[in-house]
Amino acid sequence: MHRLRIKYGKMGRLKFISHLDFICAIERSLRRASFPLVLTKGFNPRVKMSYGPPLSVGVSSESEYMDIFLNNHLSLKEVVDLLNMVLPDGLYIYRAKYVLLDEPSITKFVNFAEYQIEVAVPSLGVSDIKDRIEELFSKKEFKFVKKGKEKVLPTKQAVSRIEINYFELGKATINVLLSIGDLGSVRPEALMKSLFSRPDCDEDYVILNIHRIGLYAKIGDEFYSPIDTR
């Protein structure tokens, strides 16, 4: 048995389908490609595969990962070419790599996710946003609500980096590196609310787009993607 790790992007209309529907679309594509797939045991065998942390509905990505298990070895070029021929519009395979069978799962491996967020902040300028970022990092704790419950993480653990990538006429593009996984997951929506929502004033903000641009494991002082050679 061979374990194949694939990096792919999820764009366009596919960002609006649920994770379950997305998995079904992937499995159908794998079967159409006639891959020598390993199936699970039981009355309803499924394709043996696993995924990284699921995307929220409406979030696009250029850096998602999945593992599929094959009975026979295929060339990496063959894998990429065949899948890109049968996948629906909005899905694209970038890379493939064989990994060890006992390699940690993708969800166990990654602990940071990088996003690019486009947000409309009509009442704020660049200096105001920088002040908000400084204010956030001046606090020891980052508080946010998840599934109706308040969560608290050390700020430096929850939010590793915030950068203003672009600003014009009340619209900002912000890159953020956020905690994900067992240490605690911070959604980009929660970060934007912490930065821009103020109960004591009428300031408003609108998230225009969220795009995931990376999944990483921090090992020592270095960041590695699930498909990097370490």
ROKENU-13528 format. One record per residue (C-alpha): residue number from 1; residue in one letter; x, y, z. Coordinates in steps of 0.02 Angstrom, whole numbers. Each point is the difference from the previous one (the first is absolute). Last residue first. Layout:
<atoms>
{num NUM&residu a&u X&v Y&w Z} $
...
</atoms>
This chain:
<atoms>
{num 230&residu r&u 601&v 900&w 313} $
{num 229&residu t&u -67&v -17&w -176} $
{num 228&residu d&u -151&v 112&w -18} $
{num 227&residu i&u -171&v -76&w -41} $
{num 226&residu p&u -84&v 37&w 166} $
{num 225&residu s&u 69&v 178&w -3} $
{num 224&residu y&u 145&v 43&w 113} $
{num 223&residu f&u 31&v 152&w 111} $
{num 222&residu e&u 166&v 23&w 90} $
{num 221&residu d&u 41&v 64&w 174} $
{num 220&residu g&u -10&v -170&w 84} $
{num 219&residu i&u -126&v -97&w -103} $
{num 218&residu k&u -148&v 109&w -46} $
{num 217&residu a&u -116&v -104&w -107} $
{num 216&residu y&u -80&v 91&w -145} $
{num 215&residu l&u -156&v 23&w -105} $
{num 214&residu g&u 5&v 139&w -130} $
{num 213&residu i&u -93&v 122&w -111} $
{num 212&residu r&u -176&v -11&w 68} $
{num 211&residu h&u -113&v 129&w -83} $
{num 210&residu i&u -131&v 104&w 90} $
{num 209&residu n&u -101&v 129&w -97} $
{num 208&residu l&u -103&v 157&w 26} $
{num 207&residu i&u -5&v 8&w 189} $
{num 206&residu v&u -103&v 153&w 43} $
{num 205&residu y&u 45&v 129&w 132} $
{num 204&residu d&u -98&v 127&w 101} $
{num 203&residu e&u 42&v 138&w 122} $
{num 202&residu d&u -151&v 62&w 98} $
{num 201&residu c&u 84&v 12&w 169} $
{num 200&residu d&u 3&v -77&w 176} $
{num 199&residu p&u -20&v -182&w -52} $
{num 198&residu r&u 157&v 3&w -109} $
{num 197&residu s&u 22&v -131&w -136} $
{num 196&residu f&u 156&v 25&w -106} $
{num 195&residu l&u 146&v -98&w 69} $
{num 194&residu s&u -90&v -130&w 107} $
{num 193&residu k&u -133&v -26&w -133} $
{num 192&residu m&u 135&v -22&w -133} $
{num 191&residu l&u 87&v -130&w 110} $
{num 190&residu a&u -161&v -96&w 28} $
{num 189&residu e&u -38&v -2&w -187} $
{num 188&residu p&u 176&v -68&w -32} $
{num 187&residu r&u -43&v -152&w 106} $
{num 186&residu v&u 115&v -40&w 144} $
{num 185&residu s&u 31&v -183&w 36} $
{num 184&residu g&u 73&v -60&w 164} $
{num 183&residu l&u 158&v -97&w 44} $
{num 182&residu d&u -74&v -158&w -78} $
{num 181&residu g&u -22&v 75&w -172} $
{num 180&residu i&u 17&v 177&w -66} $
{num 179&residu s&u 90&v 156&w 60} $
{num 178&residu l&u -4&v 148&w -117} $
{num 177&residu l&u 117&v 81&w -126} $
{num 176&residu v&u -80&v 156&w -73} $
{num 175&residu n&u 12&v 94&w -164} $
{num 174&residu i&u -109&v 156&w -15} $
{num 173&residu t&u -74&v 77&w -156} $
{num 172&residu a&u -81&v 166&w 44} $
{num 171&residu k&u -142&v 100&w -73} $
{num 170&residu g&u -41&v 176&w 57} $
{num 169&residu l&u 58&v 87&w -157} $
{num 168&residu e&u 161&v -100&w -23} $
{num 167&residu f&u 100&v -118&w 109} $
{num 166&residu y&u 112&v -148&w -42} $
{num 165&residu n&u 97&v -136&w 90} $
{num 164&residu i&u -29&v 56&w 178} $
{num 163&residu e&u 91&v -134&w 100} $
{num 162&residu i&u -56&v -101&w 151} $
{num 161&residu r&u 108&v -137&w 75} $
{num 160&residu s&u 0&v -139&w 130} $
{num 159&residu v&u -178&v 21&w 61} $
{num 158&residu a&u -65&v -132&w 121} $
{num 157&residu q&u 166&v -46&w 81} $
{num 156&residu k&u 60&v 180&w 18} $
{num 155&residu t&u -170&v 49&w 68} $
{num 154&residu p&u -5&v -135&w 133} $
{num 153&residu l&u -165&v -89&w -29} $
{num 152&residu v&u -175&v 28&w 73} $
{num 151&residu k&u -161&v -73&w -66} $
{num 150&residu e&u -176&v 63&w 33} $
{num 149&residu k&u -136&v -125&w -43} $
{num 148&residu g&u -137&v 17&w -131} $
{num 147&residu k&u 82&v -116&w -125} $
{num 146&residu k&u 160&v 102&w 10} $
{num 145&residu v&u 7&v 172&w 80} $
{num 144&residu f&u 164&v 95&w 12} $
{num 143&residu k&u 124&v 59&w 130} $
{num 142&residu f&u 185&v 29&w -37} $
{num 141&residu e&u 103&v 15&w 158} $
{num 140&residu k&u 162&v 90&w 40} $
{num 139&residu k&u -58&v 164&w -74} $
{num 138&residu s&u 123&v 118&w -85} $
{num 137&residu f&u -15&v -104&w -159} $
{num 136&residu l&u -181&v 54&w -24} $
{num 135&residu e&u 39&v 184&w 32} $
{num 134&residu e&u 142&v -3&w -125} $
{num 133&residu i&u -118&v -73&w -131} $
{num 132&residu r&u -132&v 132&w 38} $
{num 131&residu d&u 130&v 138&w -15} $
{num 130&residu k&u 56&v -70&w -167} $
{num 129&residu i&u -182&v 3&w -58} $
{num 128&residu d&u -18&v 182&w 51} $
{num 127&residu s&u 162&v 47&w -88} $
{num 126&residu v&u -63&v -82&w -160} $
{num 125&residu g&u -162&v 97&w 2} $
{num 124&residu l&u -168&v -41&w 80} $
{num 123&residu s&u -182&v 52&w -27} $
{num 122&residu p&u -32&v -100&w -157} $
{num 121&residu v&u 75&v -164&w 64} $
{num 120&residu a&u -34&v -123&w -142} $
{num 119&residu v&u 92&v -164&w 24} $
{num 118&residu e&u 101&v -115&w -113} $
{num 117&residu i&u 81&v -140&w 98} $
{num 116&residu q&u 152&v -100&w -53} $
{num 115&residu y&u 18&v -151&w 113} $
{num 114&residu e&u 142&v -101&w 75} $
{num 113&residu a&u -36&v -154&w 105} $
{num 112&residu f&u 105&v -62&w 145} $
{num 111&residu n&u 8&v -163&w 99} $
{num 110&residu v&u 20&v -130&w -137} $
{num 109&residu f&u 60&v -178&w 33} $
{num 108&residu k&u -148&v -76&w 92} $
{num 107&residu t&u -122&v 60&w -133} $
{num 106&residu i&u 114&v -64&w -139} $
{num 105&residu s&u 16&v -171&w 81} $
{num 104&residu p&u 168&v -44&w 75} $
{num 103&residu e&u 111&v -106&w -116} $
{num 102&residu d&u -17&v -186&w 37} $
{num 101&residu l&u -36&v -46&w -182} $
{num 100&residu l&u 149&v 102&w -58} $
{num 99&residu v&u -33&v 136&w -128} $
{num 98&residu y&u -16&v -3&w -189} $
{num 97&residu k&u -13&v 171&w -80} $
{num 96&residu a&u -124&v 94&w -107} $
{num 95&residu r&u -5&v 180&w -56} $
{num 94&residu y&u -115&v 135&w -67} $
{num 93&residu i&u -167&v -88&w -24} $
{num 92&residu y&u -143&v 116&w -51} $
{num 91&residu l&u -181&v 9&w 56} $
{num 90&residu g&u -110&v 144&w -57} $
{num 89&residu d&u -68&v -87&w -153} $
{num 88&residu p&u -34&v -183&w 39} $
{num 87&residu l&u 143&v -126&w 10} $
{num 86&residu v&u 19&v -125&w -143} $
{num 85&residu m&u 147&v 66&w -103} $
{num 84&residu n&u 89&v 79&w 149} $
{num 83&residu l&u -3&v -170&w 84} $
{num 82&residu l&u 83&v -89&w -145} $
{num 81&residu d&u 138&v 130&w -22} $
{num 80&residu v&u 45&v 10&w 185} $
{num 79&residu v&u 2&v -189&w 27} $
{num 78&residu e&u 94&v -35&w -162} $
{num 77&residu k&u 131&v 129&w 46} $
{num 76&residu l&u 22&v -82&w 170} $
{num 75&residu s&u 29&v -170&w -79} $
{num 74&residu l&u -118&v -133&w 65} $
{num 73&residu h&u 39&v -136&w 129} $
{num 72&residu n&u -132&v -132&w 27} $
{num 71&residu n&u -127&v -33&w 139} $
{num 70&residu l&u -26&v 185&w 28} $
{num 69&residu f&u -42&v 102&w 154} $
{num 68&residu i&u -55&v 181&w -15} $
{num 67&residu d&u 62&v 141&w 110} $
{num 66&residu m&u -74&v 174&w -15} $
{num 65&residu y&u 68&v 177&w 5} $
{num 64&residu e&u -62&v 177&w -27} $
{num 63&residu s&u 105&v 150&w -50} $
{num 62&residu e&u -79&v 111&w -132} $
{num 61&residu s&u -158&v 31&w 100} $
{num 60&residu s&u -175&v 72&w -9} $
{num 59&residu v&u -112&v 37&w 150} $
{num 58&residu g&u -188&v 9&w -28} $
{num 57&residu v&u -41&v -154&w 104} $
{num 56&residu s&u 133&v -19&w 134} $
{num 55&residu l&u 150&v -100&w -55} $
{num 54&residu p&u 36&v -171&w 73} $
{num 53&residu p&u 163&v -34&w 94} $
{num 52&residu g&u 101&v -123&w -106} $
{num 51&residu y&u -74&v -150&w -84} $
{num 50&residu s&u 3&v -190&w 7} $
{num 49&residu m&u -18&v -143&w -123} $
{num 48&residu k&u -56&v -181&w -13} $
{num 47&residu v&u -136&v 3&w -133} $
{num 46&residu r&u -160&v -65&w 75} $
{num 45&residu p&u -65&v -175&w 35} $
{num 44&residu n&u -182&v -12&w 56} $
{num 43&residu f&u -22&v -170&w 82} $
{num 42&residu g&u 172&v 2&w 80} $
{num 41&residu k&u 182&v 28&w -47} $
{num 40&residu t&u 72&v 162&w -67} $
{num 39&residu l&u 56&v 8&w -180} $
{num 38&residu v&u 177&v 18&w -70} $
{num 37&residu l&u -5&v 83&w -170} $
{num 36&residu p&u 89&v -59&w -158} $
{num 35&residu f&u -49&v 163&w -89} $
{num 34&residu s&u -129&v -17&w -137} $
{num 33&residu a&u -7&v 190&w -30} $
{num 32&residu r&u -190&v -11&w 11} $
{num 31&residu r&u 18&v -79&w 173} $
{num 30&residu l&u 110&v 142&w 60} $
{num 29&residu s&u -122&v 129&w -69} $
{num 28&residu r&u -147&v -81&w 91} $
{num 27&residu e&u 99&v 0&w 162} $
{num 26&residu i&u 45&v 184&w -19} $
{num 25&residu a&u -181&v 51&w -32} $
{num 24&residu c&u -59&v -99&w 153} $
{num 23&residu i&u 131&v 86&w 108} $
{num 22&residu f&u -61&v 170&w -60} $
{num 21&residu d&u -179&v -43&w 42} $
{num 20&residu l&u 56&v -42&w 177} $
{num 19&residu h&u 104&v 160&w 14} $
{num 18&residu s&u -149&v 105&w -50} $
{num 17&residu i&u -8&v 91&w -166} $
{num 16&residu f&u 27&v 189&w -14} $
{num 15&residu k&u 188&v -5&w -36} $
{num 14&residu l&u -42&v -108&w -150} $
{num 13&residu r&u -71&v 152&w -91} $
{num 12&residu g&u 173&v 71&w -32} $
{num 11&residu m&u 152&v -79&w 82} $
{num 10&residu k&u 64&v -151&w 93} $
{num 9&residu g&u 186&v -30&w -25} $
{num 8&residu y&u 97&v -162&w 16} $
{num 7&residu k&u 150&v -79&w 83} $
{num 6&residu i&u 1&v -189&w -5} $
{num 5&residu r&u 77&v -126&w 118} $
{num 4&residu l&u 11&v -179&w -63} $
{num 3&residu r&u 9&v -147&w 119} $
{num 2&residu h&u 49&v -165&w -82} $
{num 1&residu m&u -60&v -174&w 43} $
</atoms>
